[in-house]
């Protein structure tokens, strides 16, 4: 199924950055379309992935399963966002789940169609790969910023813990001194 995006939406889709309309049409020729209602599960963490997605309309929550079995939303994607590409690129299982957060329309690109598109050695294929590298690089930078903030926060908490422990030890020492100095109490020997 050929997708007909409204022309003003092309610039919202990161994998189309720097591409001419005819080049965009080459990749749109291998896309399908899927519709989801709020709460519909699009992908499941741990499953084999054979397609990736472009959000055309609506919103998609990206969720990560916690050790408790609960899920935590780690990203909210809107029109133009791409997701599910990591399992296409590295041939591994999905690293998160995706759930429609609103009525959602997605463009779908199957792994085999995408691989054939890349093998055709079109200029558009190189541009799409270059854009994917930018997307992955941007996500890696964001994750690096998050990890850095978490490490700084953890370090600050450790410093606070040290101060609290020192203050607690000092307070305990003073309390013991005060208790032993009270009238009628024998002094420590």
ZIPE-V927751 format. One record per residue. SS is DSSP state (H for helix, E for strand, L for the rest). PHI is phi in whole degrees, 0 to 359 (NA if undefined). D_LAST is the distance of its C-alpha to the last C-alpha in whole Angstrom. Layout:
# ZIPE-V927751
SS;PHI;D_LAST + SS;PHI;D_LAST
This chain:
# ZIPE-V927751
L;NA;91 + L;273;91 + L;268;88 + L;245;90 + L;286;87 + L;292;88 + H;309;88 + H;290;86 + H;273;83 + H;303;84 + H;288;81 + H;275;79 + L;262;78 + H;301;76 + H;285;78 + H;262;82 + L;305;80 + L;75;83 + L;257;85 + L;282;89 + H;300;90 + H;294;92 + H;289;89 + H;297;87 + H;299;90 + H;298;90 + H;282;87 + H;297;87 + L;295;90 + L;254;88 + E;262;86 + E;244;86 + E;226;84 + E;225;82 + E;246;81 + E;225;78 + L;264;77 + L;306;74 + L;92;71 + L;294;73 + E;273;72 + E;266;73 + E;224;71 + L;236;68 + L;305;65 + L;92;66 + L;276;70 + L;290;72 + L;249;74 + L;239;77 + E;201;78 + E;236;76 + E;225;77 + E;237;77 + E;282;77 + E;269;80 + E;215;79 + L;93;76 + E;218;72 + E;230;71 + E;272;67 + E;260;65 + E;238;63 + E;241;60 + E;284;59 + L;268;55 + L;306;53 + L;288;53 + L;99;57 + L;289;57 + E;244;59 + E;241;58 + E;285;61 + E;252;60 + E;201;63 + E;237;66 + E;259;69 + E;237;73 + L;311;76 + L;101;77 + L;287;73 + E;246;74 + E;210;72 + L;85;72 + L;283;73 + H;297;70 + H;287;71 + H;286;75 + H;281;73 + H;251;71 + L;57;73 + L;246;69 + L;288;68 + L;296;68 + L;265;64 + L;201;64 + E;257;66 + E;233;69 + E;227;69 + E;294;72 + L;264;70 + L;202;74 + L;300;77 + E;227;78 + E;242;80 + E;240;79 + E;268;81 + E;244;81 + E;231;81 + E;285;82 + H;306;80 + H;297;83 + H;296;85 + H;293;83 + H;298;83 + H;296;87 + H;301;87 + H;291;84 + H;292;87 + L;290;90 + L;55;88 + L;278;89 + H;301;88 + H;299;87 + H;295;84 + H;295;83 + H;295;82 + H;297;81 + H;298;78 + H;299;77 + H;293;77 + H;299;74 + H;299;73 + H;296;72 + H;298;71 + H;295;68 + H;298;67 + H;298;66 + H;295;65 + H;296;62 + H;298;62 + H;297;61 + H;296;58 + H;299;57 + H;298;56 + H;296;54 + H;298;52 + H;299;51 + H;297;50 + H;296;48 + H;294;47 + H;297;46 + H;299;45 + H;296;42 + H;297;41 + H;297;40 + H;296;39 + H;295;36 + H;295;35 + H;299;35 + H;300;33 + H;299;30 + H;296;30 + H;298;29 + H;297;27 + H;295;25 + H;297;25 + H;295;24 + H;296;21 + H;294;20 + H;297;21 + H;298;18 + H;299;16 + H;294;17 + H;296;17 + H;296;13 + H;298;12 + H;296;15 + H;297;14 + H;285;10 + H;274;12 + L;293;15 + L;300;16 + L;88;15 + L;259;12 + L;291;9 + L;285;6 + L;293;4 + L;268;0
